[in-house]
Amino acid sequence: MKRLLLMVLVLLAAALLAPAAAAAAAAETDTMHFSGTDSRAELNLCSGAPGTLAIVFSGVIHTTDPGDGTVRMTGLMTGTVTFVPADPSQPSYTGHLTERFGGDANTFTVADNIVLHGSDGSLGKQHILMHVTVNANGTVTTSLDTVRLTC
């Protein structure tokens, strides 16, 4: 999940900086579609059992540069998530994720929701709400306001 979040942050930075670099006098709107996969060894967050986490995702980022030196960005990413345990006696999980993000060159917010259904009938949910701020000196601060895991 950290790798996926890092990729989203890189995409956000590229989406925010590209219109600002153009410095167009007239308002400009840009839309960027993206998709990908992420597969890696991971631990089951509820049981600690090792396995393989696979995420297939796609999304869209909209940027608006009104021509006044500010840039606004919003986006949405959705996808499917599977977890296959290394031990076949452990439950496997399938489900979906939804991530919304938005902000400007100085602040943005990411809201991440994942819902997984276990092969044993269990239900897992994860909700993360994160804020990132860049001050005038370029210092980045991040706050995880909500990290909720339900198993």
N, C-alpha and C positions, 0 to 999 in steps of 0.2 A: 504494500500500500504506500510505503514511503517513496518508492521509486515512481509510482504512478502520480503521487502528489507532486514530486519534484518535476516530472515531465509537464504537468499542468501549469506549474509556476513558470517554467521556461516558456511555454506557449503563451502564457499571459503576458510575460515581459516582452516577448516579440510582438505580440498584438498591440501592446501599448506604445512601444517605442517606434514602430514602423510609421504610423501616421504622424507622430510628433516630429520625426526626422524630416518628413516631407514638408512640413510647415506651410501647408497650402493656405491661401487667403480665404478660400470658400470652404463651406462645410463639406466634409468628406466622410462617407460611411463605407466600411469594409466588412466583408463577411468571410471567415475562414473555416472550412470544414476539416476535420481531422478524424483519424481512426487508428486503431492499433491493437496489439495484444501484449500481454505481460504474463509470463509464466515463470514461477520460481518456487524453490523450497521454502516452506513456511510452517509455522506451528498453528494448530487449531487454537483460536483465541479462547475458546471455552474449556477445552480439555488439556491443551498443551501437547496433544498428539502430533507428531511430525507428518508432513504430507506435501502435496503439490497444490499451489494456488494458481489458478488460471483466470485471467480477466480479458474479455474481448470488449472493446469500447469504441464509441464514436461520439462526436460532438460538434459543436459549432461555437465560434466566438464572433461577436459583433463589436466593432469599434466605431466610435463616432468622434470625429475631430471637427468641432464647430468653427475652427479657424481663429480662435481667440487664445491659443496656447494651451488649452486643456484637451484632454482625451478621456473619453468615457468608454468602458468596456463591460460587456455582459456575456455570459456563456452558459452552456448546458452540456453535460456529458452523461451518457447513459451506457449501460453495458450489462453483460452477463458475467456471473462469477461462479466458479466451481472450485471445490476443495476435495481432493482425493487423498485419503490418508494412506500412509505407507503400510500400515497394518490393516488388512482387509476386514478385521473384526470390528474396527472403529467405523462410525457413520461417515458417509460422504455428504457433501452439501452442494446445493445448486441454488442460484437466486439471481438477483439483479442489483445494480447500483444506479444511483442518480446523484449527480453532483451539479450544483449551481454555483456560479461565481460571478463576481462583478466588482467594479470600482473604477478608480482613476489612477493616475501616475503616482499618487501618494498613499492611497489606501485601497485595499480590496478585501472582500469577504468570500470565504469558501464554505459551503454547506454540503456535507457528504452524508448520504444515507445508503446503507446496504442491508438487504433482507435476504437471509439464506434459510432454505428448508432442508432439514437433515433426512437422510434415508431411514432414520429411526423414528421419524415423526417430530423431531425437535425443531425449534424455530430460533434462529439467531438474528439479532438486529444490532447494527452499529450506527451511531449518529455522531458526527464531528462538525463543530462550528468553529472556524478559525478566522482571525482577523490579522492582516499584515499591514503595517504602516511604515512609510519611509519618511524620515524627517528631513529638514532643510539641509542637514549635513550629509545626507545619504545613508544614515544609520537605519537599518531595518529592524523592526521589532515585530514579533509574532506572539499572538495570544491565542491559546486554545481555550475558548470559552466553554465549550461543551464537548466532552468525550464520554459518550454513553454506550455501554455494551450490555445487551440483554441476551442471556443464553437460556 
